[in-house]
């Protein structure tokens, strides 16, 4: 019989003693945090990966230490459940989690004091609850393996709540003395580039250093050579600052202030930081596209090339929208005179 394709799923098959009750509850909560779903009473599944195998092995040891029995195996389903049906189980489980987040956010919105913005009085507890919800949402996103439909609604609801809590913002000024843009530099970053590094490399080559060369190195222990500029890595010249991702840092430090770039910065921030600070509706689509690029291309240079095409198109669309909005405002002002 020919060798089967790579196993798609990892299974944990267990038998837990009926007593004590707390042990069964403890195991159930652990499996829920891993994002595993049950396909039978004592059979749980995760998408196949080294991390999934390790997670289930740790859980197996805990079950055995508690007096139960457990096995971990990798598998493909030949008959009965289809892969599409199993993916549907994951989406349904995460949709239920997202619905809870949406419901909690809506309750907090109703609890806010009246007016366009929340007043300082009584706001502290709601801000604390918002922080808890954001952490909960990040945890759910981390185990949303197949893109559950309610994910976008959860992000948007938290963004709406955060906007109500946020005080009116002053326009962020362009730095009086922006950093001098280097020319033909070698920009160094970590291997395995993803959203922030892909977007930052596009920004560098498009707006900062058109002839930039990129170098990808191991994440730890790298000593830069003379003339090299590091970004999005430990002790880099350009990296996360405060709660800003590297893309935001580059935009601020080089005084890049146009509206389209600010929108892209918000998108990159929410994807990279796994939160809903800005709640841009484009974020979920960009995230899926970047994930597809990363899955299709293991080589970092290829990821940058395909990512650049993505961000070129996104920037062009956002810039056109900004221009149309500006023209409409001018027309409206002229009609009032």
C-alpha positions as CSV (number, residue, x, y, z in Angstrom):
1,X,0.0,0.0,0.0
2,X,1.5,3.4,-0.9
3,X,2.7,5.8,1.9
4,X,-0.1,8.2,2.8
5,X,0.3,11.9,2.6
6,X,1.4,13.9,5.6
7,X,-0.9,13.5,8.5
8,X,-3.4,16.3,8.7
9,X,-4.5,15.9,12.3
10,X,-3.2,15.1,15.8
11,X,-5.5,13.2,18.1
12,X,-5.6,12.8,21.9
13,X,-7.5,9.7,23.0
14,X,-8.0,9.6,26.8
15,X,-9.9,7.9,29.6
16,X,-10.1,9.9,32.8
17,X,-11.1,8.5,36.2
18,X,-14.7,9.5,37.2
19,X,-13.3,11.0,40.5
20,X,-12.2,13.5,41.5
21,X,-14.5,15.8,39.6
22,X,-12.1,18.7,39.6
23,X,-9.5,16.7,37.6
24,X,-11.9,16.1,34.7
25,X,-12.8,19.8,34.7
26,X,-9.1,20.8,34.8
27,X,-8.3,18.6,31.8
28,X,-11.3,20.0,29.9
29,X,-10.2,23.6,30.5
30,X,-6.7,22.9,29.4
31,X,-7.9,21.3,26.1
32,X,-10.2,24.3,25.5
33,X,-7.3,26.7,26.0
34,X,-5.3,24.7,23.4
35,X,-8.2,25.1,20.9
36,X,-8.8,21.4,20.7
37,X,-12.3,20.2,19.7
38,X,-14.0,16.9,20.6
39,X,-14.9,14.5,17.8
40,X,-16.1,11.9,20.3
41,X,-16.5,12.0,24.1
42,X,-12.9,11.2,24.8
43,X,-11.2,12.0,21.5
44,X,-9.9,15.5,20.8
45,X,-8.3,16.8,17.7
46,X,-5.9,19.6,16.7
47,X,-4.5,20.5,13.2
48,X,-1.3,18.7,12.6
49,X,1.9,20.5,13.7
50,X,4.9,19.9,16.0
51,X,3.4,22.3,18.5
52,X,0.1,20.3,18.6
53,X,1.9,17.1,19.2
54,X,3.9,18.6,22.0
55,X,0.8,20.2,23.6
56,X,-1.1,16.9,23.5
57,X,1.9,15.0,24.9
58,X,2.1,17.3,27.9
59,X,-1.7,16.8,28.4
60,X,-1.3,13.1,28.1
61,X,1.4,13.0,30.8
62,X,-0.9,15.0,33.1
63,X,-3.8,12.6,32.5
64,X,-1.6,9.5,33.2
65,X,-0.1,11.1,36.3
66,X,-3.7,11.7,37.5
67,X,-4.5,8.0,37.2
68,X,-6.0,8.0,33.7
69,X,-5.0,6.6,30.3
70,X,-4.1,8.5,27.2
71,X,-2.5,8.2,23.7
72,X,-1.5,10.7,21.1
73,X,-1.5,9.9,17.4
74,X,-1.2,11.6,14.1
75,X,-3.9,10.7,11.5
76,X,-5.8,11.3,8.3
77,X,-9.5,10.5,8.2
78,X,-10.3,8.0,5.5
79,X,-14.0,7.6,6.1
80,X,-16.7,9.1,8.2
81,X,-15.7,12.7,9.2
82,X,-14.3,14.7,6.4
83,X,-11.5,17.3,6.8
84,X,-14.1,20.0,5.9
85,X,-16.4,18.8,8.6
86,X,-13.6,18.9,11.2
87,X,-12.6,22.4,10.1
88,X,-16.3,23.3,10.6
89,X,-16.1,22.1,14.2
90,X,-13.2,24.4,14.8
91,X,-14.9,27.4,13.3
92,X,-18.1,26.7,15.3
93,X,-16.1,26.5,18.5
94,X,-14.3,29.8,17.9
95,X,-17.5,31.5,16.7
96,X,-19.0,30.7,20.1
97,X,-16.0,32.2,21.8
98,X,-16.2,35.4,19.6
99,X,-19.9,35.7,20.4
100,X,-19.1,35.8,24.1
101,X,-16.6,38.6,23.5
102,X,-19.1,40.6,21.4
103,X,-21.8,40.2,24.1
104,X,-19.4,41.3,26.8
105,X,-18.2,44.3,24.8
106,X,-21.9,45.3,24.1
107,X,-22.7,45.1,27.8
108,X,-19.7,47.4,28.6
109,X,-20.9,49.8,25.9
110,X,-24.3,50.0,27.5
111,X,-22.7,50.6,30.9
112,X,-20.8,53.7,29.7
113,X,-21.9,57.1,30.8
114,X,-23.9,59.1,28.2
115,X,-22.4,61.4,25.7
116,X,-20.1,61.0,22.8
117,X,-17.1,60.1,24.9
118,X,-17.0,58.3,28.2
119,X,-16.4,60.6,31.2
120,X,-13.6,60.0,33.6
121,X,-16.0,59.0,36.4
122,X,-16.8,55.4,36.5
123,X,-14.5,54.6,33.5
124,X,-11.7,52.9,35.3
125,X,-13.5,49.5,35.8
126,X,-14.7,49.5,32.2
127,X,-11.1,50.2,31.0
128,X,-9.9,47.2,33.1
129,X,-12.7,45.0,31.7
130,X,-11.7,46.2,28.2
131,X,-8.1,45.1,28.8
132,X,-9.4,41.7,30.0
133,X,-11.5,41.4,26.8
134,X,-8.6,42.3,24.6
135,X,-6.4,39.6,26.2
136,X,-9.3,37.1,25.8
137,X,-9.7,38.0,22.1
138,X,-5.9,37.6,21.5
139,X,-6.1,34.2,23.1
140,X,-9.0,33.2,20.9
141,X,-7.3,34.5,17.7
142,X,-4.2,32.4,18.6
143,X,-6.3,29.2,18.4
144,X,-8.6,30.2,15.5
145,X,-6.9,27.9,13.1
146,X,-9.4,28.2,10.2
147,X,-10.7,31.7,10.3
148,X,-14.1,31.7,12.1
149,X,-16.6,34.1,10.6
150,X,-17.3,36.0,13.8
151,X,-13.7,37.1,14.3
152,X,-14.1,40.4,12.5
153,X,-17.3,41.2,14.5
154,X,-15.4,40.7,17.7
155,X,-12.5,43.0,16.6
156,X,-14.9,45.7,15.5
157,X,-17.0,45.6,18.7
158,X,-13.8,46.0,20.9
159,X,-12.6,48.8,18.6
160,X,-16.0,50.5,19.0
161,X,-15.7,50.3,22.8
162,X,-12.1,51.5,22.8
163,X,-13.0,54.5,20.6
164,X,-15.7,55.5,23.1
165,X,-13.2,55.3,26.0
166,X,-10.4,57.0,24.2
167,X,-10.2,60.8,24.8
168,X,-10.2,63.1,21.8
169,X,-6.9,62.8,20.1
170,X,-4.8,65.7,18.9
171,X,-3.3,65.4,15.4
172,X,0.1,63.8,15.8
173,X,2.6,66.3,14.4
174,X,5.3,65.5,12.0
175,X,8.6,65.5,13.8
176,X,10.4,68.8,13.6
177,X,13.6,67.0,12.7
178,X,12.8,63.6,11.0
179,X,15.6,61.1,10.9
180,X,17.8,61.4,7.8
181,X,16.9,58.7,5.3
182,X,19.9,56.4,4.6
183,X,20.9,55.5,1.1
184,X,21.8,52.0,-0.2
185,X,22.0,50.6,3.3
186,X,21.8,47.0,4.3
187,X,18.8,46.5,6.5
188,X,19.0,43.5,8.8
189,X,16.1,41.7,10.4
190,X,15.1,38.3,11.8
191,X,14.6,35.3,9.6
192,X,11.0,34.1,9.1
193,X,9.6,37.5,8.2
194,X,5.9,38.1,8.9
195,X,3.5,41.0,9.0
196,X,5.5,43.7,10.7
197,X,8.8,42.9,9.0
198,X,7.2,42.5,5.6
199,X,5.3,45.8,5.9
200,X,8.4,47.6,7.3
201,X,10.6,46.3,4.5
202,X,8.1,47.6,1.9
203,X,7.9,51.0,3.7
204,X,11.7,51.2,3.8
205,X,12.2,50.5,0.1
206,X,9.2,52.5,-1.0
207,X,9.6,55.7,1.1
208,X,12.9,55.7,2.9
209,X,15.7,53.9,1.1
210,X,14.7,52.9,-2.5
211,X,18.0,51.0,-3.1
212,X,17.9,49.2,0.3
213,X,19.2,45.6,0.5
214,X,17.8,43.2,3.1
215,X,19.6,40.6,5.2
216,X,17.9,37.9,7.3
217,X,19.7,36.6,10.4
218,X,19.1,34.3,13.4
219,X,17.0,36.2,16.0
220,X,19.5,36.0,18.8
221,X,23.2,36.8,19.2
222,X,23.6,38.7,15.9
223,X,26.3,41.4,16.0
224,X,25.8,44.1,13.3
225,X,28.5,44.9,10.8
226,X,29.5,48.5,10.2
227,X,26.9,50.3,8.1
228,X,24.1,47.8,8.8
229,X,20.8,49.0,10.1
230,X,18.6,46.6,12.1
231,X,14.8,46.6,12.3
232,X,12.3,44.6,14.3
233,X,14.8,42.7,16.3
234,X,16.5,42.9,19.7
235,X,18.4,46.2,20.2
236,X,17.6,47.3,16.7
237,X,17.8,50.9,15.6
238,X,14.2,50.7,14.5
239,X,11.9,48.4,16.4
240,X,8.9,48.4,18.8
241,X,8.7,51.6,20.9
242,X,6.2,51.7,23.7
243,X,3.0,50.1,22.3
244,X,4.0,51.0,18.7
245,X,5.0,48.2,16.3
246,X,8.1,48.6,14.1
247,X,6.1,49.9,11.1
248,X,4.6,52.7,13.3
249,X,8.1,53.5,14.6
250,X,9.5,53.9,11.1
251,X,6.5,56.1,10.1
252,X,7.1,58.4,13.1
253,X,10.9,58.5,13.0
254,X,11.0,59.4,9.3
255,X,8.1,61.8,9.4
256,X,5.9,59.9,7.0
257,X,2.6,61.4,7.6
258,X,0.2,60.8,4.7
259,X,-3.3,59.4,5.5
260,X,-2.8,56.1,3.6
261,X,0.3,55.2,5.5
262,X,-1.3,56.0,8.8
263,X,-4.2,53.6,7.9
264,X,-1.7,50.9,7.0
265,X,0.2,51.5,10.3
266,X,-3.1,50.9,12.1
267,X,-3.7,47.6,10.2
268,X,-0.2,46.3,10.8
269,X,-0.4,47.3,14.5
270,X,-3.6,45.3,15.1
271,X,-2.3,42.2,13.2
272,X,1.1,42.3,14.7
273,X,0.1,43.0,18.3
274,X,-3.0,40.8,18.1
275,X,-5.4,43.4,19.4
276,X,-8.3,45.6,18.2
277,X,-6.8,49.0,19.1
278,X,-7.8,50.5,15.7
279,X,-10.3,48.0,14.4
280,X,-9.6,48.6,10.8
281,X,-12.0,46.5,8.7
282,X,-9.2,45.7,6.2
283,X,-7.1,44.0,8.9
284,X,-8.6,40.5,8.7
285,X,-8.2,40.4,4.9
286,X,-4.6,41.6,5.0
287,X,-3.9,39.1,7.8
288,X,-5.2,36.2,5.7
289,X,-3.2,37.3,2.6
290,X,0.0,37.6,4.6
291,X,-0.6,34.1,6.1
292,X,-1.1,32.8,2.6
293,X,2.2,34.4,1.4
294,X,4.1,32.9,4.4
295,X,2.6,29.5,3.8
296,X,3.4,29.5,0.1
297,X,6.9,31.0,0.4
298,X,9.4,29.8,3.0
299,X,12.2,32.0,1.6
300,X,12.3,35.5,3.2
301,X,13.1,37.3,0.0
302,X,10.1,35.8,-1.8
303,X,7.9,36.8,1.1
304,X,9.1,40.4,0.8
305,X,8.5,40.5,-2.9
306,X,5.0,39.2,-2.7
307,X,4.3,41.3,0.4
308,X,5.5,44.4,-1.5
309,X,3.0,43.8,-4.2
310,X,0.2,43.5,-1.6
311,X,1.1,46.7,0.2
312,X,1.6,48.6,-3.1
313,X,-2.0,47.7,-4.0
314,X,-3.3,48.5,-0.6
315,X,-1.5,51.8,-0.5
316,X,-2.8,52.8,-3.9
317,X,-6.4,51.9,-2.9
318,X,-6.2,53.8,0.4
319,X,-4.5,56.9,-1.2
320,X,-7.3,57.0,-3.9
321,X,-9.9,56.8,-1.1
322,X,-8.2,59.6,0.8
323,X,-8.0,61.8,-2.3
324,X,-11.7,61.2,-3.1
325,X,-12.6,62.1,0.5
326,X,-10.5,65.2,0.4
327,X,-12.1,66.3,-2.9
328,X,-15.6,65.7,-1.6
329,X,-14.9,67.9,1.5
330,X,-13.6,70.7,-0.7
331,X,-16.7,70.5,-2.9
332,X,-18.9,70.6,0.2
333,X,-17.1,73.6,1.7
334,X,-17.3,75.5,-1.7
335,X,-21.0,74.8,-1.9
336,X,-21.6,76.5,1.5
337,X,-19.9,79.8,0.5
